[in-house]
Amino acid sequence: MYKLTLVTGNKGKVKEIQAMLPDVSLEICDSGYPEIQADRLEEVVSFGAEWLSKRIEPPFLLDDSGLFIESLGGFPGVYSSYVFRTIGNVGILKLLEGKARNATFSTVLGYYDGSLHIFKGECNGKIAESPRGTQGFGFDPVFIPEGSEKTFAEMTVEEKNRYSHRSMAMRKFIESW
């Protein structure tokens, strides 16, 4: 069985990725890496991969994701993790009062095997009026992907993987592998 190190402390990401790589033995490295302040997810992943390449054995996989809300000028974007920790879903909903709710969830996946390979996935949708569901993590309770009435948090892992930004990036990675 092929072994691959997944760099994340997020159990939700582990479930989603493992579901897409059933024949791969994932080793989890939850030590993390410094997330630089940058304008693009690609910059965060590139820096993280470079930093990790000096500390863990390849091959490894890492990702950075962001929720980009159109009426907020793309905010929280690359700062999504920080924004979630500080104001959460309730804060995002408050910021959106009286505003359009179109949003895009993006993931940039980095696969490092001695050199870095980047895969991007995006999922368009909208922000719900209130949080719904108990599955998933982060902004999942408020994000409704196009083509669904459910938030990501109302979906099983398999359902979410039909729509999600991470699964789109993973499909590109799997096709290239």
C-alpha positions as CSV (number, residue, x, y, z in Angstrom):
1,M,0.0,0.0,0.0
2,Y,1.3,3.5,-0.9
3,K,2.1,5.7,2.0
4,L,1.6,9.4,2.0
5,T,2.0,12.0,4.8
6,L,-0.9,14.4,5.1
7,V,0.1,17.6,7.0
8,T,-3.0,18.8,8.9
9,G,-4.3,18.9,12.4
10,N,-7.9,19.0,11.0
11,K,-9.7,15.7,11.5
12,G,-12.4,16.8,9.0
13,K,-9.8,17.2,6.3
14,V,-8.4,13.8,7.1
15,K,-11.8,12.1,6.7
16,E,-12.5,13.9,3.4
17,I,-9.1,13.1,1.9
18,Q,-9.0,9.5,3.1
19,A,-12.4,8.9,1.6
20,M,-10.9,9.9,-1.8
21,L,-7.7,7.8,-1.3
22,P,-9.0,4.5,0.0
23,D,-5.9,2.6,-1.2
24,V,-3.4,5.0,0.3
25,S,-2.1,4.7,3.9
26,L,-2.2,8.3,5.2
27,E,0.3,9.2,7.9
28,I,-0.9,12.3,9.7
29,C,1.6,15.0,10.6
30,D,-0.2,17.5,12.8
31,S,2.8,19.6,13.7
32,G,1.7,22.2,11.2
33,Y,3.8,24.9,9.5
34,P,4.0,28.7,9.7
35,E,1.2,30.2,7.7
36,I,2.5,33.4,6.2
37,Q,0.3,36.4,5.6
38,A,-0.1,36.4,1.8
39,D,-2.5,37.5,-0.9
40,R,-3.0,34.1,-2.4
41,L,-3.5,30.6,-1.1
42,E,-0.8,29.4,-3.5
43,E,1.7,31.5,-1.7
44,V,0.8,30.0,1.7
45,V,1.0,26.4,0.3
46,S,4.3,27.1,-1.5
47,F,5.9,28.6,1.7
48,G,4.5,25.7,3.8
49,A,5.9,23.1,1.4
50,E,9.3,24.7,1.3
51,W,9.4,24.9,5.1
52,L,8.1,21.3,5.6
53,S,10.6,19.9,3.0
54,K,13.4,20.6,5.5
55,R,11.6,18.9,8.3
56,I,9.6,15.8,7.0
57,E,10.3,13.1,4.5
58,P,8.5,13.4,1.1
59,P,6.1,12.6,-0.3
60,F,3.6,14.8,1.6
61,L,0.4,16.6,1.0
62,L,-0.8,19.9,2.5
63,D,-3.6,22.3,1.7
64,D,-4.8,25.8,2.4
65,S,-8.4,26.8,1.9
66,G,-10.4,30.0,2.1
67,L,-13.9,31.3,1.9
68,F,-14.2,34.2,-0.5
69,I,-17.4,36.2,-0.1
70,E,-18.1,38.4,-3.1
71,S,-19.9,41.3,-1.3
72,L,-17.1,41.5,1.2
73,G,-14.5,41.9,-1.5
74,G,-13.2,38.4,-1.1
75,F,-13.0,38.5,2.7
76,P,-12.1,36.4,4.6
77,G,-10.2,34.6,1.8
78,V,-6.6,33.7,2.9
79,Y,-7.5,34.8,6.4
80,S,-10.4,32.3,6.8
81,S,-8.9,30.2,9.5
82,Y,-8.1,33.3,11.7
83,V,-11.5,34.8,11.0
84,F,-13.3,31.6,11.9
85,R,-11.3,31.4,15.2
86,T,-12.1,35.0,16.0
87,I,-15.6,35.8,14.8
88,G,-16.9,32.4,13.6
89,N,-20.0,31.7,11.6
90,V,-22.0,34.1,13.6
91,G,-19.6,37.0,12.9
92,I,-19.7,36.2,9.2
93,L,-23.5,36.2,9.2
94,K,-23.5,39.5,11.0
95,L,-21.1,41.1,8.4
96,L,-23.5,39.9,5.7
97,E,-26.7,41.4,7.0
98,G,-28.4,43.2,4.1
99,K,-25.6,42.1,1.6
100,A,-25.5,39.6,-1.2
101,R,-24.4,36.1,-0.2
102,N,-22.5,34.8,-3.2
103,A,-19.3,33.1,-2.2
104,T,-16.6,30.7,-3.4
105,F,-14.7,28.2,-1.3
106,S,-11.2,27.5,-2.7
107,T,-8.5,25.0,-1.9
108,V,-5.0,24.9,-3.0
109,L,-3.4,21.5,-2.5
110,G,0.3,21.0,-2.5
111,Y,1.9,17.6,-3.2
112,Y,5.6,17.6,-2.5
113,D,7.7,14.7,-3.8
114,G,11.0,16.6,-4.1
115,S,9.3,19.3,-6.1
116,L,6.0,21.0,-5.5
117,H,2.9,20.3,-7.5
118,I,-0.1,22.6,-7.0
119,F,-3.8,21.7,-7.6
120,K,-6.6,24.1,-7.1
121,G,-10.3,23.5,-6.6
122,E,-13.2,25.9,-6.3
123,C,-16.8,25.6,-5.3
124,N,-19.3,28.4,-6.0
125,G,-22.3,28.8,-3.7
126,K,-23.9,31.1,-1.2
127,I,-23.9,31.8,2.5
128,A,-27.0,30.5,4.3
129,E,-29.1,32.8,6.5
130,S,-28.2,30.9,9.6
131,P,-25.9,27.9,10.5
132,R,-27.3,24.5,9.6
133,G,-26.0,21.0,10.2
134,T,-23.5,19.3,12.5
135,Q,-21.1,17.6,10.1
136,G,-17.9,19.1,8.7
137,F,-16.0,22.0,10.3
138,G,-15.2,25.7,9.9
139,F,-17.6,27.6,7.7
140,D,-19.4,24.3,6.6
141,P,-22.6,25.2,8.5
142,V,-23.1,28.4,6.5
143,F,-21.9,27.4,3.0
144,I,-24.4,26.0,0.5
145,P,-22.7,24.8,-2.8
146,E,-24.4,25.5,-6.1
147,G,-26.7,22.6,-7.0
148,S,-27.6,21.8,-3.4
149,E,-30.0,23.1,-0.8
150,K,-27.9,21.7,2.0
151,T,-25.0,23.3,3.7
152,F,-21.7,21.3,3.8
153,A,-22.4,20.6,7.4
154,E,-25.7,18.9,6.5
155,M,-23.9,16.5,4.2
156,T,-22.1,13.2,4.7
157,V,-18.4,13.2,3.7
158,E,-19.4,11.4,0.5
159,E,-22.0,14.0,-0.3
160,K,-19.6,16.9,0.4
161,N,-16.9,15.3,-1.7
162,R,-19.3,15.5,-4.7
163,Y,-19.3,19.3,-4.5
164,S,-16.4,20.6,-2.4
165,H,-13.4,22.7,-3.3
166,R,-11.1,20.2,-1.6
167,S,-12.5,17.2,-3.5
168,M,-12.0,19.2,-6.8
169,A,-8.4,19.8,-6.0
170,M,-8.0,16.2,-4.9
171,R,-9.5,14.9,-8.2
172,K,-6.9,16.9,-10.1
173,F,-4.2,15.5,-7.9
174,I,-5.4,11.9,-8.3
175,E,-5.6,12.3,-12.1
176,S,-2.0,13.6,-12.2
177,W,-0.7,10.8,-10.0
